[in-house]
Amino acid sequence: MTPPTRQNRATLHATVSASLSGTNIERAGDYNQRIVLQAIRVSGPITRTELGNLTGLTPPAITNITKRLLNDGLIIEVERLHGGRGQPAIPLAINPDGCFSIGVNVDRDHVTLVVLDLLGHVRRRATLEVAFASPAIVADFFQEQIDTLKADGDLPMDRLTGIGVAMPNDLVRNDLLRSDLLRGDATGAPPEYEVWKAIHVPSLFAEPLALPVYVENDATAAALGELQFGHGMRDPSFFYILISHGLGGGLVINGNAIIGANGRSGEIGFLPVRTGNPYPQPLQNVVSLSALYSLLAANGHAVSRPGQLRTLNAAGKDILGRWLDMASDLLLDPLISMSCLINPESVFLGGRLPLELLDSLAHRINRKLRTRGDLVPVMIPVHRAAMAQDAPAIGAAILPFNDRLLPTRMTLMKTAAG
């Protein structure tokens, strides 16, 4: 079995290294196991001695925890490290076939499903390009993909840990969910799309596999994906801008997702902007895929899928370039405010916009930010996210891992509470 590439610990942010420290509070065995598993995932292959140095846990604790993880099939022993005196150390690594989770992203223009392993590798992917998919269409697509997974037999179904769902929503912590699929730009939605108002989303995905279902805002899920498997390992305080049918944002500070009192922090798409109209309009009415498609359609270029942006003729590409300029202009003030008020290390751009267009948008924003550098204490750089495409689906797949396997602030609080 091929082990994963060893992570250079020198590239890890101090906050990330600190988050790999164990705890001695009572009944913290589960949390310490999560810490060790995360340390192996982030820094492996890694020896038991190195694990002790990294986590601060005692050698007996490391021995007991790694034994449990080996017995559970979550980690593997890889080739011994030779050099030095005595018995060569046996490094430990994540078992790429140890566990999996399913992530689903439901939006107004598509449904995407991924199967993720604990290394962050996408083992299966399927997308349904559909406008305003009804709950029935989403459920049928999900059932079809599960049936295919079972029939193929490539992945052991008994190693699935759960199902994560990412969508535009207002997730209230009392397990009620009010979908945002009908907020913002839902122009063209058929009348039956209104049924989403009455749907309890976890129930929609619960039946085929009888696994726990976790639901999160799509931009927050994308940010979680970037934190666990992307540039967030280097910069654990960042803002993630998700450019999809709408425009969303996810805020992570010191490795913790900040969702706000009502689960609505990061809603950059609802910021009012002026674009020459008498009245302000939400930023996502101008900076989003739906806004871009509408602009192109008004000029005779019919586009309904992101890949079609690559095949525009010269006139269409000119419109696209002007939209990128406008988008970078309109994002400028929100990012300057964010730099002053929140002071993240980076801003990451992701979503369904083709990668080269995300790069172009980031370049334009950074160029314009440099002209304002004298006005603010620190100017945050803007980059394309490592988890740019399929980011909400990948982030959704991380939700079961976070709940059941990996250390988070919430799991520590639960452990402390007993």
HELIX and SHEET records of a PDB file:
HELIX    1   1 ARG A    9  THR A   11  5                                   3    
HELIX    2   2 ALA A   14  SER A   19  1                                   6    
HELIX    3   3 GLY A   29  SER A   43  1                                  15    
HELIX    4   4 ARG A   48  THR A   55  1                                   8    
HELIX    5   5 PRO A   59  ASN A   71  1                                  13    
HELIX    6   6 PRO A  135  ASP A  152  1                                  18    
HELIX    7   7 MET A  157  ARG A  159  5                                   3    
HELIX    8   8 PRO A  191  ALA A  198  5                                   8    
HELIX    9   9 VAL A  201  ALA A  206  1                                   6    
HELIX   10  10 ASP A  218  PHE A  229  1                                  12    
HELIX   11  11 HIS A  231  MET A  233  5                                   3    
HELIX   12  12 ILE A  268  PHE A  270  5                                   3    
HELIX   13  13 LEU A  283  ASN A  285  5                                   3    
HELIX   14  14 LEU A  289  ALA A  298  1                                  10    
HELIX   15  15 PRO A  306  THR A  311  5                                   6    
HELIX   16  16 ALA A  314  LEU A  341  1                                  28    
HELIX   17  17 LEU A  355  ARG A  370  1                                  16    
HELIX   18  18 GLY A  373  LEU A  375  5                                   3    
HELIX   19  19 ALA A  391  ARG A  404  1                                  14    
HELIX   20  20 ARG A  409  ALA A  417  1                                   9    
SHEET    1   A 2 ILE A  75  GLU A  77  0                                        
SHEET    2   A 2 LEU A  92  ILE A  94 -1                                        
SHEET    1   B 5 VAL A 122  GLU A 129  0                                        
SHEET    2   B 5 HIS A 110  ASP A 117 -1                                        
SHEET    3   B 5 PHE A 100  VAL A 106 -1                                        
SHEET    4   B 5 LEU A 160  MET A 167  1                                        
SHEET    5   B 5 VAL A 213  ASN A 217  1                                        
SHEET    1   C 2 ASN A 169  LEU A 171  0                                        
SHEET    2   C 2 LEU A 177  SER A 179 -1                                        
SHEET    1   D 5 ASN A 256  ILE A 258  0                                        
SHEET    2   D 5 LEU A 247  ILE A 253 -1                                        
SHEET    3   D 5 PHE A 238  ILE A 243 -1                                        
SHEET    4   D 5 SER A 346  GLY A 351  1                                        
SHEET    5   D 5 VAL A 382  ARG A 384  1                                        
SHEET    1   E 2 PRO A 272  VAL A 273  0                                        
SHEET    2   E 2 GLN A 281  PRO A 282 -1                                        
END                                                                             
